[in-house]
Amino acid sequence: MKVKIFDENHEKDLEKAINDFLSTLEGEVIDIKFQVGISVFAEEQIYCFSAMIIYQ
């Protein structure tokens, strides 16, 4: 069993990175975990979109 972790600033970038990885994966996906982190710096909101794919 292995894991692959993705971390992007935009949800579309995360979607593309995951789709690119899955298109080349020769194993089986066991699970996908998704998380969004939000912080505020001055008046700017900063988002962090991340996912972990567990696969064999």
C-alpha positions in Angstrom: 0.0 0.0 0.0 1.3 3.5 -0.9 0.1 7.1 -0.5 0.3 10.2 -2.7 -0.2 13.6 -1.3 -1.3 16.7 -3.3 -1.3 20.3 -2.0 -2.5 23.2 -4.2 -3.6 26.8 -3.8 -6.6 26.4 -6.2 -9.2 23.7 -6.4 -8.8 23.4 -10.2 -5.1 22.8 -9.8 -5.8 20.1 -7.3 -8.3 18.5 -9.6 -5.9 18.5 -12.5 -3.0 17.1 -10.4 -5.2 14.2 -9.2 -6.6 13.5 -12.6 -3.1 13.4 -14.1 -2.0 11.0 -11.4 -5.0 8.8 -11.7 -4.6 8.6 -15.5 -1.2 7.0 -15.1 -1.9 4.9 -12.1 -1.6 1.2 -12.8 -2.8 0.1 -9.3 -6.0 0.3 -7.5 -7.3 3.3 -5.5 -8.2 2.3 -2.0 -9.4 5.7 -0.7 -9.1 9.5 -1.3 -9.1 11.9 1.6 -9.8 15.6 0.8 -9.2 18.7 3.0 -9.5 22.5 2.7 -7.5 24.8 5.0 -8.3 28.6 5.2 -6.3 31.3 6.9 -6.4 35.1 6.9 -3.4 37.2 6.3 -4.1 41.0 6.6 -7.3 41.3 4.5 -6.5 38.3 2.2 -8.0 34.9 2.6 -5.5 32.1 1.8 -6.8 28.6 0.8 -5.0 25.3 0.8 -6.6 22.4 -1.0 -5.1 19.0 -0.3 -5.8 15.4 -0.9 -4.3 12.1 0.0 -4.7 9.1 -2.3 -4.2 5.6 -0.8 -3.5 3.1 -3.5 -1.9 -0.3 -4.2 
